[in-house]
Amino acid sequence: MADSAESHDLSTLPLDELVACHECDLLMRRPQLADGERAECPRCGFELYSQRHQVVRRSLALVLAALLLYVPANFLPIMQLNLLSQTTEDTVWSGVVGLYESDMQGVAVVVFLCSMAVPLLKLLCQLLVLLSIAWNIGRGYGLLFYRIYHHLRDWGMLEVYLMGILVAIVKLADIADLSLGIGLVCFVALLLVQVWLEVTMSPHQIWRALSGEDAHAGN
C-alpha cells in the first residue's frame, strides 16, 4: 500500500521534478543538490547525477585548451623514422594522405573522420553549447548542438588511434631508429583533456542550463 501511495504521489508531480534511474528504471523525485554533492539511486546505488562547481567556466577552459592542442596534435610529427639512411616524419594528417594515395580511400576516409573530423566537430559543438549558456543567447541552437554532440560521441575514437600509434612504435623499434615527436605529446595531451572535459561537463547541469532550469550552472 505504501508503494501504491508513493506511486500516486509521483504521478501528480510535473515531469521536471522527476528522475528515472538509468540502471534499474526506478522513478523518484529529483533531489536538490548543493555544489559537490551527487545523487544516487536508493535501489541500486547507481549515480544519477552530480552537481559540479563552475561547470561552464571549467568546461570552457578545457574546450579552449583542447582546440589549441588540436592543430599540433594532428599536423606536427608524431615520430621520426630513420631506416636505411632515409628519414621520414609521420603526422596524423600524413597518415591519412598516405592511405589515400595507397588506393585505400575507404580506410583513409574512416581514419580522417574518426581521428580528425569528428573530434573537431565535437569540440566545436561543445564550445557553442557552453557559449550559449555563458552568454545566455541562442539556447535553442545550444540544444541543437548538444544533441549533435551526443550523436557524435561514439564516432570520435582518438584512443583507438593512439593504440595504433603505440603498436606501430613497438613494432618499428626493432627494425629502425625511432624518435618520438612533439606531435605525439600533443596528441596524448589532447586525449587527456577530452577525457577530463567529459568528466567535467556534467550532462545533467548542461541540459538544465540549456532549458533555463538552472540559471547558476556557470557560477
N, C-alpha and C positions, 0 to 999 in steps of 0.2 A: 504493500500500500504506500510505503514511503517513496519507493521508486516511481510509482504512478503519479503521486502528488508532485514529485520533483520534475518529472517529465512535463506535467501540465503547467507547472510554473515556467519552465523553459519555453514552452510553446507560446506563451504570452509575451515574451521578450522580443524586441526588434533584433534583426539579424546581426547588426553591427555590435551587439553586446554578447554574441555567442561565438564560441570557437570549438572546432572539432579536432580531435587528436588524429594525426596523420597515420599513426600506427594501429590503434585499436578502435578508431571511429567514435570514441566517447564524446558526446555533445555536452558542453558545460558553459557556464557563464564566464565571459572573458575577464580574467583577473587584471586589476590595475597594478602596474609595477612602477617602482622607483628606479632611478638610474643604477645600473649594476645588478639588478635583480633579474631572475629568469623564472618562467612559468613551466611547471612540469605536470604531466598528466597524472592524476591521482590513481588511475587504474594500472597503467603500465610503466610509468616513470619516464616516458619519452619527453624530451624538451620541446615544448610548444613554441616558444619564442623567448627572446631576451630583450631587455631594454638597455641599449648601449648609450654611453655619454658622447655627445657631439658627433653623432654618426655621420651626418652630412659633411661636416668640415673635415673629419678624418678621412672619409672616403674620397672626397675631392682631392686631398693631398696625395693619396695613394694612386688615384687615376692619373693625375698630372705626372707623378713620378714614373708610372708605367708608360705613358705616352713619350716621355723623354727617353726612356730606355729602349723603346720600340725600334727606332732607326738604327742605333749602333748594334742592337742585338741581331738585326736581320741583314745589315749591309757591311758590317765590319768583319774581318776574318775570324772565323771560329778556330781554325787550325791551319798551320803551315806544314806542308808535306814536302820533304826532300827525299827524292828517290832517283838513283842513277844520275846524280848531278843536276837533276831538274827540280825546280822548286815551284810549287803551286800553293795558292791561298784559297781556301774554301769559305764561302759565306752561305747563309740560308738562301739568299737570292740566287747565287751562282749554282746552288744545288738544283733549284727549280729550273733554271735555264739549261743546265746540263741534262736533266731528264727530258726536257722538251726537245733538245737538239739530238737526243739519242733515240728518237722515234718512240718515246714513251709519254706521249702528250697527255693521256688519261691520268697516269700517275703524277705527272707534273702539275696538272690542274688540282688534283686532290691534295697534294702536298702544299701547293700555294694557298688553297682555301683554308686548310686546317692549321697551317703554321704561320700564315701571314694575314690573309684577308679577314677571316672570321675573328681572330683575336683583336685585330684593329677595330672592326665593326663593334665588337662587344665593348671595348673601351670607349669608343665614341658614343655609343648608346648610354653607357653608364655616366659619362660626362654630361650629356644633355639632360638626363634624368636628374642628376644632382644639381645642375644649374637651375633647372625649372623649380626645384624645391627651395634652393638657397635664395633665388631672386624672386620667388613667388610669381612666376609668369609661365604661361603655356603649360598648365598642369595636364590638360588633355593630351598634348603632344608628349608630355613626360610619361603618361600612362601608356601611350602607344610604343614609345621607345623602350620602356621597361618590359613590355610584353615581347617585343622583338628580341631584346636581350635574353630573356628566358628561353626563347626558341633557339637561340644561337649557342647556349651554354654547352650543349652536348657535342658541338661541332669544332670548337677550338681545342686542339689537343697538343699543346706545347710540351706537356710532359712526355707524350709518346715520341715526339720528335727528339726531345732531349735524350731519351733512352736510346734512340737510333744513333745519335751522335756518340754517346758513350760506348756503344757496342763497336762502332766503326773505329774509335780511338784505340780500344783494346786490341782489335784485330790488326790494325795497321802498325801498332807499336813495335811488333816483332819483325816487320819487313821494311820499315822505312824510318827515317829520322823525323819525329813529330815534335812540334812545339805548339802549345795552345795559345790562342789569340784573345784579344780583349773582347771580341765578339761573343765568345763563349761565356765570359764573366758577365757580360750584359744580358745574355740570354737567360742564364741561371737567375740573375737578379730580377729580370722581368717576370719569370715564372713565380718566384717567391713573392714578389709584390702583388701579383694577381691572386695568389692563394690568400695572402693577407687581406686583400680587398674583399674577397668572397666572404671571409670571416667577419670583417668589419661592417660591411654593407648589409645590415640586418633587413631581410625581406619584409618582415612584419612592420618595422618602422617606416620603411620606404613606401610600402603600399598605403599605410595610414596617412603619411605625409602627402602623398600624391592625391589622395581622396579628400584631403582637407581635414581629416580627423585628428591629426597630430600636428599642431602648429609649432611645437618646440623640438622637432626632430633634429634641427641643425644646431640647437643650443648645447 
